[in-house]
Amino acid sequence: MAEPIRVVVTGAAGQIAYSLLYMIARGEVFGKDQPLILHLLDIPPMVGVLEGVVMELADCALPLLREVVPTTDPLVGFKDVSAAFLVGAMPRKEGMERKDLLSANVKIFKVQGEALDKVAKKDVKVLVVGNPANTNALVCSNYAPSIPKENFSAMTRLDQNRAASQLANKMGVPITSVSNVIIWGNHSSTQYPDASQGTILINGEWKPIAQAVNDNAYLQGSFIETVQKRGAAVIGARKMSSAMSAAKAACDHMHDWWNGTAPGKFVSMGVFSDGSYGSPKGVVFSFPVEIKNKQWKIVDNLPITDFAKGKLNVTGTELQEEKDEAMSVLDSN
């Protein structure tokens, strides 16, 4: 068997981690023959809960799980890790302005970035799940200058999964029959879920989604709105934010980053923008990417309609504003 790799999950005593840790330890991300040492990082008030999580992981009797390292010290949590799931973040509370939220998260992701910079492997893959994920990834990278920027990404895979699921449901096909749906921009209500580049398998034949659905008003209206507002709908029903689906999406994201995408398939990841498709340079923007040898590449030359350009512009503007606000907080720290 291979040598164990070290993987850290922050916010390890929380709701998302509760589903995520089991999926990782079962081999659903790094492979069924890849042993793991799991580092569980959380804040001191969560130590008791963390102990319970460690007990449960032991009681799962998972063959790949060689060791569990629970800690409240980032320098222990990030030591020699090959992959990092940054789930822990300050959640938005009622009445909280975006600047307050960014300010609280800048402090968290500064500490984590500095720890990654000091003690993680230089080829570590860092996935930011905690919101505002795109800008948190930007901040974290800012404080880890020795780790390449392309090793930081933000999760928009949950939005992609939601979008694909909506289309599969509408057309009465399995989820595996929907391909190449894209999430552009921010993991927020300005994101642009785009079905226009995707295909769907109907009666054994792959067809463009727009042609198969044949309902432009739906694809440009309620489809987009449902995906944009799905997180709020889950909170409304469950009285807590998405956890199981967020954990599954984090696994999907890291699995594809680690193992690559199939030829002709692309997935959505929030990555540092090079200005592709008119996006602002230097923000973390969700694009369609193809992945090979653990390296992502933005899919280029996709046709973009005027409708899509308008949507990309709105979400890009929001990300630029978030970046500017985060940078002003960084400068004042």
N, C-alpha and C positions, 0 to 999 in steps of 0.2 A: 504493500500500500504506500501511497504518497506520504511525504512528510506533512504533519499538520500545519495548517495556516491559521493565523490569528485574525479574528474578526471582531470588531467592536460594535456594540449597539448602545447609543445614548438614550436617555429616557427609558432605561431598561426595566423600570418598575411600572411603566405606564401601559395604557390600553393597547396601543398599536404593537408595542414590543411583545405583549403577551401572546399574540398570534405569530408575530414575526420570528421570535426566537425558535419556536418549534419548527417552523418551515425551514429556517436556515440549518438547524441542527439535524434535520432529517435528510439533508442533502439536496434540497430542491433548488438551491442557488448555485453551489460550487461543484456539484456532482456527487453521485452515490459512492464514489471511491475516494473522496477527498476528506480526510479527517480534519477536525476543527478544534481550535481552542477559542471559546467564546469569552470576550471581555464585556462585562455588563457595567456601564457607567451611569450613575445617577447622583442626585444631590443628597446631602446628609439626611434631610427629613424622611427620605424614602428608603433608608437602610433596612428597616424591618420588613417592608414589602419585598425588597430585593432578596432578602434571605429566603422568603417563601418561594420566590421564583427559582432560586438556586435549588431548593429542595425539589420543586416540581420537575425541573430539568433532569435532576438525578433520577427521579422516580419514573421518568419517561423511558429510561434504559435505552438511550439512543446509541447505536453502535459507532457512529462517526464522532461522537462528542468525547474528546479526550480530557478536557479540563474546562472548568468555568472559573473566571476571575471576576468576582464582584468587587467594585471599588467606587469611591467618591473622588478619587484623585485622577485628573485628566492625564497626568504623566504616566500613571500605571495603565489607565484605560486605553491609551493610544500607543503604548509601547510595542513596536515591531508589528503593527497590524498591516495586513495586506488589503483589507477592505473595511470601510467604515460606513455604518448606517446612522446618520445624525438625525435621530427622531425627536430628541428632547428639544423643546423650544418654549418660549413664553407665549401662551395662547392669548388671543385677543379677548379682552374682557369688555363687558358692556360699558359704553361711554368712552372707550379708549380710542384716541386718535391714532392714525397710522404712524405718525412720528413717534408717539409714545411706545407703540409696539416695536417699531424699528430700533428705537433707543435701547429697550430692554433686551432685544435679541442681539444687537451689536455686542453687548457685554458678554453674552453667552458664547457667541461664535468667534469672538476675539480670543477668549481663553482656549477654546477648542482648536482654533487655527494655530495658535502658538504651540500648543502641545503636539499637534500633528507635525508641525515643522521641526520640533525638537526630537521626537522619538519614533514617529511612524516610519515605515518603509517609504522610500522616495517614489516608488511606483504605486503607492496606495491608491485605491479607487474610493473616492468619497462621494457618497450619495446623501444629499440633504433632503429630508422629508419634512422636518419641522417648518412651519410657516412663519413669515412669508418666505417660502423655500428658495425662490430665485435669488432674492437679495441676500438671504442668509448665506447662500453658497458663495456669492460674490464677496461678502465680508470675510467669511472663513478663509477663502483663498488669499485674500489680501494679507492675512496674518500668517500665511504659510508660504513665503516666497520661494522656498527651496523645492516645493512640490509643483510640477507643471500645472498651469491653469486648466489644461484639458482633463486633468484628473479629478476635477470637481464638477459635479452635476446636480441639478435639482429635479425632483420627481414631478413629471406630468403624466406618468404612465397610468395613474389612477383615472385621470380624465380621459386618456385614450381608451382604457378598458370600459369606462362608462359609455363612451361614444359608440364603441363597437357593439356593446351589449344592447344599446338602444336600437341600433340598426338591425341586429340579429333578431331581436324581439319583434320589431315592426314587420320584418320580412318572413318571420316564422322559420328561420334557419338556425343551425347551431353556431355558437360563437366562432368556431374554427372556419366558418364559411365567410367571415368578414376580414378583409386584409387592407393594410396601408391607410387606415384612417389617421389623420394627423391632428395633433394639438399644437397650435402656434402661440408663442408669447408667454404670458405670465400664468402661474397657477393661481388664478384669481377669477373673479367674475368677468374680467375683460378678455380672458383667453378666447381663442378662436378654434373651436372644433370644426375640422374641415373634412367633409366626406367626398369632396370633388376629385381627389386623387386616388380614392380607394376603389377596390373591387369586391364583388360578392358572388359567392358560388350558388347559382340557381340551376337546378336540374342538370348538374354535372358540368356546367359551363360558367367560367368566370366572366362576369359582366361589370362594366363601370357602375358604381353605386347609383350615380345620378340617373342613369338609364333604367336600372332595375327598379328603383324606388319610384321614379317618374312623378315626383311631386316636389318641385322647386320651392314652393312656399313652405313646405315642411322642412326641407334641408337647410333653408336660409332663415327659418323662424323657430318653431318649437323644438326642433332637434338641437339647435345651438343653445337655446335658453335652458332646456332640460339639463344638458351637460354642465353648463355654467353654474346652475343653481342646485346641482345634485347634492353637494356637500351640505348646504343649508337645509335641504329637504330631509336628509338623513338625521341631522341634528333635531329638526322639528319632530320627527317620528320617534327617535331613539333617546332623545334628550342628552345625547353625547355625540361627539363627532365620529366620522367614519374610522373604524379601527381594523376590522378583519379585512375589508377591501383595500385599505391603505397598506396593510402588511403584505397582502398578495401582490399589489402593484410594486412595492419596494423589491420584493423577490424577483418579479418579472424583469424589472429594470436592471438589477445587478446581474441576474442570470444572463441576460442578453449582452451586457457589457463585458462579462467575463468569458462567455462562450461564443459570442458573435451572432449575427443575424443570418438567416437563410438568404440565398441569392434572390434578388428582386423584392425582398421584404424590407420595410423600414419601420422604425419605432420612434416614438417621441421622447426626447430628453431635453431638459433645460441645460444648455451649455453656453460657454462664452461666445458671444456674437462677433462674427468678423464683418458684420454689415450685410450679410446675405439677405436677399429678399427685402431690402430697404429697412432692415431692423437697425436700431441704434447700436453702434459698435461698443463693445466693452460691458454691456449688460449681460445677465444670464437669461437667455431667451430660448423658449422651447421650439425646436426644429425637428423635422423628420431626419433621422440619421441612419446610416448603415454602419455596422460594426464588424471589424475583422482584426484578429490578433490583439484584442482588448483596446483597440483604437477606434473611436467613432469618427465619422465623416458626414458632414451635412450633405443631404441629397440636393443636388443642384439642378437647375434648368426645369423646375416644375412650372407649368403654366399658372399664372396668378391673375385672376379676374379683377376688375375694378372693385367688385363687392369685397373680395378677399383683401385687396390692398387697403381698403377702408378699415377692415377689422384688424389687420396687422398694425396699422398706424395707431389705432386706439390703444392696443395692448403694449406696443412699443413705447408710446408716450408715457404710460403708467410706469413701466419699468425704468425709464430714464429718470422720472420724478422720484421713484423709490431709491434709485442709486444715488441721486443727488442728495436726498435727505439722509441716507445712510452715511454718505461720505462726510456730510456736515457734522454728523454725530461722531464719526471717527476723528475728524479734525479737532473736535472740542474735547476728546478724551485724552 
